[in-house]
């Protein structure tokens, strides 16, 4: 979701990954923590072929000491998006 408009982000996997990570960062900051305190990330994507493209964007957000991560290919969702990212962080 676009943090400014609340609308579904449309675009290729890089656009969606960027929007997902921006939203994740925003949620972490609202909870009083940050990307630096993330200890685990799980990425769900509808196509395992997206791995490299997702990694390019992900590396910009977690460039130093990246957290443990898993990449899970999944079937499509009932809404029109290709990626979901969840994490565990310490406060």
Rosetta blueprint (number, residue, H / E / L):
1 X L
2 X L
3 X L
4 X L
5 X L
6 X L
7 X L
8 X L
9 X L
10 X L
11 X L
12 X L
13 X H
14 X H
15 X H
16 X H
17 X H
18 X H
19 X H
20 X H
21 X H
22 X H
23 X H
24 X H
25 X H
26 X H
27 X H
28 X H
29 X H
30 X H
31 X L
32 X L
33 X L
34 X L
35 X H
36 X H
37 X H
38 X E
39 X E
40 X E
41 X E
42 X E
43 X E
44 X E
45 X E
46 X L
47 X L
48 X H
49 X H
50 X H
51 X H
52 X H
53 X H
54 X H
55 X H
56 X H
57 X H
58 X H
59 X H
60 X H
61 X H
62 X L
63 X L
64 X L
65 X L
66 X L
67 X L
68 X E
69 X E
70 X E
71 X E
72 X E
73 X E
74 X L
75 X L
76 X L
77 X L
78 X L
79 X L
80 X L
81 X L
82 X L
83 X E
84 X E
85 X E
86 X E
87 X E
88 X E
89 X E
90 X L
91 X L
